[in-house]
Amino acid sequence: MTWQEFDDSFGGTGAIRLGSWSLNPAPADMIECRATIAYADRIMSMSATATGPVGAMTSILHEMGAPVQVVSVHQRQTDDGITAFMLCEHNHRQCWVYGDGATADEANVNALVAGANRLLEPDA
């Protein structure tokens, strides 16, 4: 499989595009995630508080109407950072996706957004 074939199969470009995101401490050992997300033609600033970035981004995606459940996560360190491989599910449909990032949190969030995009596709 070429890199382009891999990216076409497991990448998650689509209607949801993550512009930026940040994490800030919140009370009770929680974090607040703030994200700027484009969904189709709308650009939204959203936030959620959770125990970690994946939980917060899952909440944000659910609120947007793109719910995703994480079934499994695998990570691999690369020369450029971290690649996260994630099995995502919604309504008994599953798909494997990947996301890259400088940190594990960034890779996981990018994989989660990729999963939301793949699960929005009718044939995911």
N, C-alpha and C positions, 0 to 999 in steps of 0.2 A: 504494500500500500504506500503510495506517495504521501508526502506531507499534505498536499492539497486534498487528496482523497480522505485522509484522516481528519483534516480540519472540516471538510464538508460533512463528514459523517458524525463527528463528535463535538464540533464547535457549535456555538449557539447564537449566531447572528440572527437578528430578527427585529420584531417590533419594539422590544425593550432594549434600551441602550443606557448603560450606567455612565453618567457624566463625571461625577465625583462623589466621594463618600468620606466621612470622617467619624472617628470614635472619640467619645469623651466619657470620663468616669461619671457614674450616676450613683445615687444612694443604694445601700444594701448590696454592695459588690456587684452591681449591674453596670452595663455600659449603655450609652445612648449613641445610636447610629443615625447620622444625618446623611441623606443621599439626594443628589440631583439626578433625576431619571427622566429620560424621554420615552414615552410610550405612544407609538404611532406618531401623531402630529402634536402631541401635548408634551410640555416640559413641566415637571413637577418637582418641588422640594418637599421631601417627606422625612419623617423621623420615627424611630421606634426604640424602646428600651427593652433590653433582654439581658440574658447572662453572657452572651457572646455575639460576635458579628454575624454568624450564620443565623442564629435565632432572630436577631434584629432584622436582617435582610429578608428572612422568610416572612416575618410579620409585614414588612413593607410591601413585598410582592403580593401577599394575600390581600392586603388592603387595596392594592391596585387592580385586583381581579385576576391575578396570575398565581394562584396558590401552588406551592411546591412542597413536597415532603422529601427529606433527605433519607435515603435508605442505607447508603454506604459511601464512605469517603476513603480514598487512598491518595497519598501525597508522595511526590518524588522531588528531591532536590536536583536542580539543574545548574549549569554554569551561570545562568541568568537569574536564578531565584528558585521559585517553587512552582510545580505544576500539580494541581489538584484534579483527580479523577473522581467524579461524583455520580452515583446512581440516584436519579431523581424519580419521583412518582407523583401522579395526580389521577384520581378516579381509576385506579388499577392499571394505568398506563405507565410504563417505566421507560427511561432512556438513560444511557451513559453519556456524560458530557465531560469536558475538561475546561479548566481555567488556569491562566498563568498569573503570577504576581511576584513582586519583590519579597513578600512575606507570605506565610501560610494563610493569614486572614484575608489578604488581598486575593490570593489564588482561589480560596474557598468562595468568596463573594462573587468573583468573576464566573466560577463554575456554576454557582447557584443561579445567576442571571442567565447563563447559557441554558441551564435546565428549564427555566421558565419559558425561554424562547422556544426550545424544542418541544415542550409540552403544549404550547399554544398552537403548534403546527397540527393540522388534522391527521397526519400519518406518522406522528412520532412514536 
